[in-house]
Amino acid sequence: MHPPEMRARARALRDRGHNIRSVARTLSLPYATVWHWCVDRPERAVVGSAVRCFRCRPQPESPPDPAAYAYLLGLYLGDGHLVTTDRVPVLRIYCADTWPDLIDRCAEAMLAVLANKVQRVQKRGCVAVQSTATHWPCLFPQHGPGKKHARSIELVHWQREIVTAHPGDFIRGLFHSDGSRFTNRVTVRGKQYVYPRYMFSNRSTDIMGLCQWALDLLNIPWRMNLKWSLSVARRDAVAALDRHVGPKS
């Protein structure tokens, strides 16, 4: 039995922004004990990002804006990175300078899902749209050390439910990060054909599989032209994808 003073100290550290693992390490306590004291208690006056974390409520709920979450999940799997080694986790999505509207949409999705504030940090050729919040790891359990293509990427059951209900938003996030729409030109027997085409490229076979699954949910035909490159080229398929993805701009 731990003394009440230890519990109060753990909660004080948690309320100052430390994550559960940091508190447990500081006080030499089991992770589960600190979680029970600081999160899994109905009397807790929830502060900060815990107010908005739909996974950490006594009864886990759906996100307030599931379409925004599905879109942000697609962006994260493509060009996102979650840093959990800092005192407070940082979610970063890298967006090319070429697409200012995409930068705005990314920031709006973060605010709709969890963030109280979003920063835009200029990098060479891109902007890192980022937000610090203790509970980002709760919403993106795919985070981990190393590059995504070098480790397993699987959606947990509640994420699959959200994507199943909002596959178009998820696909838009994937294509706005690692996809493109361009005009393809081919010449057959001296005659040139010009048509629009979508491409999605990702070295992770797991993420590629999630893209294929979401396209199947939308009944949009696709084919693989390389192991890491997917193509949507049929006229009706491109038109269908246009309704869900649209231009990055």
Phi, psi and chi 1 to 4 in degrees:
 res  aa     phi    psi   chi1   chi2   chi3   chi4
   1 MET       -  125.2  178.4   71.4   66.8      -
   2 HIS   -87.5  143.5  -62.1  -75.3      -      -
   3 PRO   -67.6  152.7   24.2  -33.9      -      -
   4 PRO   -57.7  -30.4  -23.0   32.2      -      -
   5 GLU   -62.4  -36.6  -66.3   80.4    9.1      -
   6 MET   -66.7  -40.9 -176.9   68.8   78.1      -
   7 ARG   -64.1  -42.7 -177.8  176.4  -55.1 -169.7
   8 ALA   -63.8  -38.6      -      -      -      -
   9 ARG   -66.3  -41.2 -172.2  180.0  173.2 -167.3
  10 ALA   -61.8  -43.8      -      -      -      -
  11 ARG   -67.6  -34.7  -69.8  176.2  175.8  176.7
  12 ALA   -64.7  -43.0      -      -      -      -
  13 LEU   -63.3  -42.4  -72.0  170.1      -      -
  14 ARG   -62.1  -43.2 -177.8   76.7  169.8  104.6
  15 ASP   -70.1  -17.6  -70.9  -17.6      -      -
  16 ARG   -87.3    3.0  -73.5 -158.1  -66.6  -91.1
  17 GLY   108.6   -1.9      -      -      -      -
  18 HIS   -72.5  143.6  -67.1  -91.5      -      -
  19 ASN   -81.2  171.1   60.8   33.1      -      -
  20 ILE   -60.7  -43.2  -61.0  -62.9      -      -
  21 ARG   -64.4  -38.4 -165.7  172.5  -56.8  -78.3
  22 SER   -66.4  -41.7  173.1      -      -      -
  23 VAL   -64.1  -44.3  175.0      -      -      -
  24 ALA   -61.2  -41.1      -      -      -      -
  25 ARG   -68.2  -41.9 -175.2  169.0   54.7 -111.6
  26 THR   -62.5  -39.7  -60.6      -      -      -
  27 LEU   -99.1    3.6  -58.4 -179.7      -      -
  28 SER    55.0   48.5  -60.8      -      -      -
  29 LEU  -118.5  156.7  -68.6  168.5      -      -
  30 PRO   -64.9  143.7  -19.6   31.4      -      -
  31 TYR   -54.7  -45.0 -178.8   97.0      -      -
  32 ALA   -62.4  -35.8      -      -      -      -
  33 THR   -65.3  -45.8  -61.1      -      -      -
  34 VAL   -65.9  -39.7  176.4      -      -      -
  35 TRP   -58.1  -45.6  175.6  -90.9      -      -
  36 HIS   -63.3  -43.0  176.3   71.4      -      -
  37 TRP   -67.3  -39.7  -73.5   -7.0      -      -
  38 CYS  -100.4  -23.4  -61.7      -      -      -
  39 VAL  -118.5  -51.2  176.9      -      -      -
  40 ASP   -86.6   61.6 -170.9   22.4      -      -
  41 ARG  -146.9  120.8   57.4 -173.7  177.7  102.1
  42 PRO   -64.9  -23.6   22.3  -32.6      -      -
  43 GLU   -82.1   -5.2   78.7  -82.3   11.5      -
  44 ARG   -68.6  131.8  179.4  173.1 -179.8  -96.9
  45 ALA   -82.5   98.3      -      -      -      -
  46 VAL   -71.3  134.0 -175.2      -      -      -
  47 VAL  -127.5  166.1  -62.8      -      -      -
  48 GLY    60.6 -143.3      -      -      -      -
  49 SER   -68.8  -15.8   62.0      -      -      -
  50 ALA   -63.1  -27.1      -      -      -      -
  51 VAL   -60.4  -35.3  174.0      -      -      -
  52 ARG  -102.8   -6.7  -53.8 -171.4   68.6 -169.0
  53 CYS   -76.8  106.9 -179.2      -      -      -
  54 PHE   -72.2  -11.1   57.5   90.6      -      -
  55 ARG   -90.5  -15.6  -64.6  -57.3  -54.3  166.5
  56 CYS  -106.9   10.0  -69.7      -      -      -
  57 ARG   -78.1  160.0  -66.0  166.5 -174.9  165.2
  58 PRO   -49.8  -38.1  -28.7   35.3      -      -
  59 GLN  -119.0  104.1  -66.1  -65.1  -34.2      -
  60 PRO   -51.4  135.1  -26.9   36.1      -      -
  61 GLU  -118.0  176.1  -56.2  172.4    8.3      -
  62 SER   -78.2  158.0  -62.9      -      -      -
  63 PRO   -64.4  152.5   21.4  -31.7      -      -
  64 PRO   -61.5  -30.0   19.4  -31.3      -      -
  65 ASP  -132.2   84.6 -171.0  -22.7      -      -
  66 PRO   -61.8  -31.6   18.8  -29.8      -      -
  67 ALA   -65.5  -40.6      -      -      -      -
  68 ALA   -65.3  -38.4      -      -      -      -
  69 TYR   -65.3  -43.9  176.3   80.2      -      -
  70 ALA   -60.4  -40.4      -      -      -      -
  71 TYR   -65.8  -45.6  176.8   61.2      -      -
  72 LEU   -65.5  -35.3 -172.6   59.7      -      -
  73 LEU   -61.7  -42.5  175.8   60.8      -      -
  74 GLY   -63.0  -42.6      -      -      -      -
  75 LEU   -62.5  -42.6  -69.7  176.9      -      -
  76 TYR   -63.2  -44.6  164.2   73.5      -      -
  77 LEU   -65.4  -27.9  -68.7  176.8      -      -
  78 GLY   -83.9  -63.5      -      -      -      -
  79 ASP  -125.4   26.4  -72.7  -33.4      -      -
  80 GLY  -105.0  161.7      -      -      -      -
  81 HIS  -151.0  132.3  179.9   51.0      -      -
  82 LEU  -114.6  115.1 -179.6   55.4      -      -
  83 VAL   -94.0  119.4  179.0      -      -      -
  84 THR  -114.4    5.8   57.5      -      -      -
  85 THR   -87.0  -17.3   53.2      -      -      -
  86 ASP   -76.6  172.0  -66.5  -17.7      -      -
  87 ARG   -59.8  -39.5 -173.8  175.2   65.7   84.7
  88 VAL  -122.6  130.5 -178.9      -      -      -
  89 PRO   -56.9  147.7  -26.4   36.0      -      -
  90 VAL  -126.4  123.7 -177.9      -      -      -
  91 LEU   -97.1  126.0  174.8   65.5      -      -
  92 ARG  -124.6  132.7  -67.3 -168.1 -178.9   98.6
  93 ILE  -120.1  125.6  -50.9  -69.7      -      -
  94 TYR   -95.0  121.4  -64.8   91.9      -      -
  95 CYS  -121.6  131.8  -56.0      -      -      -
  96 ALA   -64.9  144.7      -      -      -      -
  97 ASP   -57.3  -24.2  -69.5  -21.6      -      -
  98 THR   -62.6  -23.8  -45.6      -      -      -
  99 TRP  -119.6   77.4  -43.1  114.6      -      -
 100 PRO   -62.9  -35.0   19.8  -31.7      -      -
 101 ASP   -66.6  -34.3  -72.6   -9.3      -      -
 102 LEU   -63.4  -39.6  171.0   57.7      -      -
 103 ILE   -59.9  -43.4  -64.2  170.0      -      -
 104 ASP   -64.7  -43.5  -69.5  -20.9      -      -
 105 ARG   -65.5  -37.0  -77.6 -165.9  -70.7  -93.8
 106 CYS   -62.4  -46.2  177.3      -      -      -
 107 ALA   -62.9  -40.8      -      -      -      -
 108 GLU   -63.4  -39.4  -69.6  166.6    2.1      -
 109 ALA   -65.7  -42.1      -      -      -      -
 110 MET   -59.1  -44.0  -76.0 -171.9  179.7      -
 111 LEU   -65.5  -37.0  -69.5  167.7      -      -
 112 ALA   -70.6  -29.2      -      -      -      -
 113 VAL   -89.2  -47.5  171.6      -      -      -
 114 LEU  -155.2  -37.7 -178.8   68.8      -      -
 115 ALA   -65.0  142.4      -      -      -      -
 116 ASN   -91.4  -26.0  -72.2  -43.0      -      -
 117 LYS  -149.2  143.9 -177.7  172.5   67.5  174.0
 118 VAL  -125.1  134.0  173.9      -      -      -
 119 GLN  -106.0  151.7  -62.9  174.5  -55.0      -
 120 ARG  -121.8  111.0  -55.3  178.1 -170.6 -152.1
 121 VAL  -107.6  118.2 -179.0      -      -      -
 122 GLN   -73.1  128.0 -175.9   63.9   54.1      -
 123 LYS  -117.6 -180.0  -55.1  -74.0 -174.4  179.3
 124 ARG   -72.3  107.8 -175.1  175.4 -178.9  178.8
 125 GLY    82.3   -1.5      -      -      -      -
 126 CYS  -154.3  169.2   68.9      -      -      -
 127 VAL  -119.4  131.0  171.6      -      -      -
 128 ALA   -89.7  107.2      -      -      -      -
 129 VAL   -85.1  118.6 -177.3      -      -      -
 130 GLN  -139.3  155.6   64.8 -177.5   44.1      -
 131 SER  -146.4  136.6  164.4      -      -      -
 132 THR   -99.5  130.3   58.2      -      -      -
 133 ALA  -163.3  136.1      -      -      -      -
 134 THR   -58.2  -31.0  -57.9      -      -      -
 135 HIS   -99.7    9.3  -71.8 -101.9      -      -
 136 TRP   -58.4  -40.6  -80.2  123.4      -      -
 137 PRO   -60.2  -26.5  -25.6   36.0      -      -
 138 CYS   -65.4  -32.2  -52.8      -      -      -
 139 LEU   -93.9  -15.0  -55.0 -174.2      -      -
 140 PHE  -131.8   72.3  -64.4   99.8      -      -
 141 PRO   -66.5   -3.1   23.1  -33.3      -      -
 142 GLN   -78.5   -5.5  -70.7   71.3   34.6      -
 143 HIS   -67.2  154.1   73.3   88.9      -      -
 144 GLY   175.1  172.4      -      -      -      -
 145 PRO   -71.0  148.2   26.0  -33.4      -      -
 146 GLY    86.5  175.0      -      -      -      -
 147 LYS   -76.8  150.5  -63.4 -179.8  179.1  179.7
 148 LYS   -61.9  -36.2  -63.5 -170.5 -170.9   80.6
 149 HIS   -72.7  -10.7   71.0  -93.5      -      -
 150 ALA   -99.2    5.0      -      -      -      -
 151 ARG  -143.4  166.6   52.4 -170.8  171.0   86.6
 152 SER   -72.0  135.5  175.5      -      -      -
 153 ILE  -124.6  110.1  -59.9  -69.3      -      -
 154 GLU  -134.3  141.6  -65.1 -178.0    2.0      -
 155 LEU   -81.3  140.6  -59.5 -173.0      -      -
 156 VAL   -80.4  171.1  -63.9      -      -      -
 157 HIS   -60.0  -40.8   68.3   92.0      -      -
 158 TRP   -72.3  -28.2   57.7  -93.2      -      -
 159 GLN   -69.8  -40.8  -69.8  177.9  -54.1      -
 160 ARG   -63.4  -35.9  -66.8 -172.7   70.9   86.3
 161 GLU   -64.2  -41.3  -69.9  175.6   -4.0      -
 162 ILE   -66.1  -45.5  -67.3  171.6      -      -
 163 VAL   -66.4  -37.8  172.6      -      -      -
 164 THR   -60.5  -36.6  -60.5      -      -      -
 165 ALA   -80.3  -24.0      -      -      -      -
 166 HIS  -135.4   57.2  -59.2  -85.1      -      -
 167 PRO   -65.5  -32.2   25.2  -34.5      -      -
 168 GLY   -64.9  -39.3      -      -      -      -
 169 ASP   -68.8  -38.8  -62.2  -75.3      -      -
 170 PHE   -63.9  -45.9  178.7   65.3      -      -
 171 ILE   -62.2  -39.3  -81.0  -67.6      -      -
 172 ARG   -61.2  -41.4 -175.0  165.5   69.7 -105.4
 173 GLY   -62.8  -42.6      -      -      -      -
 174 LEU   -63.1  -47.7  -72.1  176.6      -      -
 175 PHE   -73.2  -28.4  -85.9   87.1      -      -
 176 HIS   -72.6  -18.1  -82.3 -177.6      -      -
 177 SER   -97.5  -59.0   56.2      -      -      -
 178 ASP  -114.5   20.1  -79.6  -17.1      -      -
 179 GLY  -122.0  174.1      -      -      -      -
 180 SER  -155.4  154.9   61.4      -      -      -
 181 ARG  -123.6  127.1 -175.0 -172.0 -170.0  -81.9
 182 PHE  -147.5  170.1   59.9   95.4      -      -
 183 THR   -92.7  121.5  -60.5      -      -      -
 184 ASN   -97.0  139.3 -159.2   43.5      -      -
 185 ARG  -126.5  123.6  -57.7  174.8 -172.9  -86.3
 186 VAL  -131.9  150.6  -63.0      -      -      -
 187 THR  -117.8  123.7  -59.0      -      -      -
 188 VAL  -125.1  118.6  178.8      -      -      -
 189 ARG    52.2   42.2  -61.1 -170.6 -176.9   94.9
 190 GLY    83.5   -5.2      -      -      -      -
 191 LYS  -106.1  132.1 -176.2  176.3 -178.8 -179.6
 192 GLN   -92.5  134.9 -172.3  177.5   69.9      -
 193 TYR  -116.4  134.5  -64.3   87.4      -      -
 194 VAL  -122.8  126.6 -180.0      -      -      -
 195 TYR  -154.5  152.5   59.9   93.0      -      -
 196 PRO   -76.8  153.6   27.1  -33.5      -      -
 197 ARG  -151.8  144.0 -177.7 -177.5 -171.3 -175.2
 198 TYR  -105.0  142.7  -81.4   94.8      -      -
 199 MET  -130.8  140.9  -61.8  -71.3  -69.4      -
 200 PHE  -128.4  127.0  176.3   75.2      -      -
 201 SER  -125.5  130.1  -60.9      -      -      -
 202 ASN  -160.0  133.8 -164.1  -67.4      -      -
 203 ARG   -78.0  -12.2  -64.9  -79.1  175.3  168.4
 204 SER   -83.2  120.0  166.7      -      -      -
 205 THR   -66.8  -29.4   55.1      -      -      -
 206 ASP   -68.7  -45.2  -70.3  -21.0      -      -
 207 ILE   -66.9  -38.6  -66.2  174.7      -      -
 208 MET   -61.0  -40.1 -177.7   61.4   72.7      -
 209 GLY   -63.5  -36.7      -      -      -      -
 210 LEU   -67.1  -37.7  -69.2  172.5      -      -
 211 CYS   -63.3  -45.4 -179.7      -      -      -
 212 GLN   -60.7  -42.9  -64.3  166.5   -9.6      -
 213 TRP   -61.7  -45.2  168.0   58.5      -      -
 214 ALA   -66.2  -38.6      -      -      -      -
 215 LEU   -63.8  -38.2  -72.2  170.6      -      -
 216 ASP   -63.4  -38.6  -71.8  -16.6      -      -
 217 LEU   -60.6  -31.6  -70.2  174.5      -      -
 218 LEU   -90.6    0.2  -65.4  168.0      -      -
 219 ASN    59.1   39.8  -66.1  -44.6      -      -
 220 ILE  -106.3  116.4  -65.4  176.8      -      -
 221 PRO   -68.1  145.9    3.7   -0.5      -      -
 222 TRP  -145.8  166.7   51.3  -91.5      -      -
 223 ARG  -149.5  155.7   67.5  179.6 -178.5   84.1
 224 MET   -94.7  121.7  -60.8  -62.1  -65.4      -
 225 ASN   -97.0  -19.0   56.3  -32.5      -      -
 226 LEU  -143.6  167.5  -68.1  170.5      -      -
 227 LYS   -59.6  -31.4 -175.9  178.3 -179.9 -179.5
 228 TRP  -113.1   13.6   57.5   84.3      -      -
 229 SER  -134.6  125.8  179.2      -      -      -
 230 LEU  -113.0  142.4  176.1  148.8      -      -
 231 SER  -123.9  138.0  169.4      -      -      -
 232 VAL  -121.4  109.8  175.1      -      -      -
 233 ALA  -128.3  -21.1      -      -      -      -
 234 ARG   -62.2  143.3  -79.3  175.3   39.2  179.2
 235 ARG   -57.1  -46.1 -179.4 -179.8  -60.8  178.0
 236 ASP   -68.1  -33.4   57.3  -21.7      -      -
 237 ALA   -69.6  -41.7      -      -      -      -
 238 VAL   -62.9  -42.5  169.8      -      -      -
 239 ALA   -62.1  -39.6      -      -      -      -
 240 ALA   -66.3  -41.4      -      -      -      -
 241 LEU   -68.5  -32.7 -158.6   50.4      -      -
 242 ASP   -57.5  -36.4  -81.7  -18.1      -      -
 243 ARG   -67.6  -25.3  -67.5 -166.8  -68.4  -89.4
 244 HIS  -100.4  -36.7  -64.8  -73.4      -      -
 245 VAL   -95.1  -61.4  176.1      -      -      -
 246 GLY    71.4  175.2      -      -      -      -
 247 PRO   -72.4  150.2   27.2  -34.8      -      -
 248 LYS   -68.6  -51.9  -67.3 -177.2 -177.9 -178.3
 249 SER    51.6      -   66.2      -      -      -
